[in-house]
Amino acid sequence: MKDFPCLPEGAKADVLHPMCPSRQVLAHLTSRWGALILVALSGKTLRFSQLRRALGNVSERMLAQTLQTLEADGMITRVAHDVVPPHVDYSLTEIGEEAAGLVKGLAEWVERRLPEILGGRG
């Protein structure tokens, strides 16, 4: 594992360490919209408007911010086409696809266990 300059010398990535950058990346991937974007883009390329429709009630601003964050984390590729009107495609990078597979596994588990989960609510 790699050392991180913001951690004490010799420290390794540790999501439970409050200063570890892995904690921030995990927060991005598991945020409300981050997780849903990963699932929606899994194996696909979508335009901004297609992605917004797929997610439902996300604002344009929130979607744009979350896409920028995931792009900065190396999870998403953004391709802007030089046409009028502007057209931008979003897809997952290799590590984005890997992350999406993990998130999709959790989402599928939730869907499968939903009756039990809801049944446990008072």
N, C-alpha and C positions, 0 to 999 in steps of 0.2 A: 504494500500500500504506500501511497504517496504522503509525504509530509506537507502540511499546509502552513504558510507563513503567518496566518492569523492565530494559529494554535501554538502552545508551548513547543519548544524544540523537541523533536522525536515523537510528538503526539501523532496518532493515526486518526483517520476519519472515524468519527463516533457520533452517530445521530443523537445520542443522549447527552453529549457535551454541549453546553449552551453556546459556545463560540464556534462550533464546527459548522462549516458551510454546508455540510450534508443535511443539516436540520432545515436550512432555508430551501434547498432543492426539494426535499421531501414535502415541505409545506406547499411549494408550487405545484408539485405533481398530485397532491391529494386535496388541493383546494377544491371548492365546489365546482368551479368552471374548469380548472386545470384537468381534473380527472375526466370530466365529461368530454372535453376537447380531445384528450387522448383516445377515448373510446370512439368518438365520432370519426376521427381521422385514421383509425387503425386500418391499414391496407388501402387507403383511399387518398385522393387529392381532391380538395374542395375549395371553392371560392368562398370569400368572406360571407356573402349573402347565403350561400348554401349551408355553410357551417352554422350561421346564426339561426336559420330555420330548423336545422337538425337539433339544436340545443333548446329551442323553445324560448323561454322568457329571459334571455340574456340581453342586456343593453349593448348597443354598439360600442360604447366607451369601455365597458367591462370586458367585452370580447377582445377588443383591440389591445387593452392592457395585458390581459392574460396571454394572448398570442405573443406579444412582445417579450414577456417574461419567459415563456417556454422556448422562444427562439433564442434568447440570451443564454438559456441553460443548455442549448444544443439539442433540444427535443424536436424542434419544428424547423422546416425549411420554408421560407417565404420567397415566392418568385413573382415579381411584378412584371407584367407585360406592358410594353410601350404602345398602348392602343388607346383610343378614345371610344367610350369611356374607359377609365382605368380598370384593370382586371388583375387581381392578385390571387395566386393559387397557394394553398397551404398543404403541406404533407409532413409526415413524420420522418425524422432521420432514423438511422439504424438504431441508435440508443433510444430514440423516441418510440419506435416500434416495440422494442424490448420492454420499456416501461409500460406501454399501452397493454401489452400482453399480461403483465402483472396486475394492472388496474382492472382489466377486463375480467380476469380470474376472480377478483374480489367482487366485482359487480355481478357476475354470474352466480357467485355463492349467495350474495344478498337476495337476488331474484329467486333462487331456488329455496332459500330458507325464510323468505318473507312471511309465509303464513304462520310459521312458528314464532318469528320475531314479533309480528303484530299480535299474535295470540297471547304473548307474554305481557302485553301492556294492559294495565288495569282497567 
